[in-house]
Amino acid sequence: MNTWQSLQAKLIKFRNDRDWAQLHNPKDLALALSIEAAELNELFLWKNSEDADLEKVKEELADVFAYALLLAENMIWILRK
């Protein structure tokens, strides 16, 4: 298992432990991804890149990656049907 697959497996376990799979359809995951990307963009708005809060950037970037991986997993599952 590669690093991405391991990360994706951990995210899926996190999701399943909270019974969120029922909410994770492609549309809603894509919307969540877009919203998190907008929150990431907001951290840089009207600032020089080096003035952005690095910890908040890390948090929002993690959210973007998480939703992207969950969307990819969801779409692969749908395409295999």
Helices and strands as residue ranges (DSSP letters): H 3-17, G 21-23, H 26-42, G 49-51, H 54-80
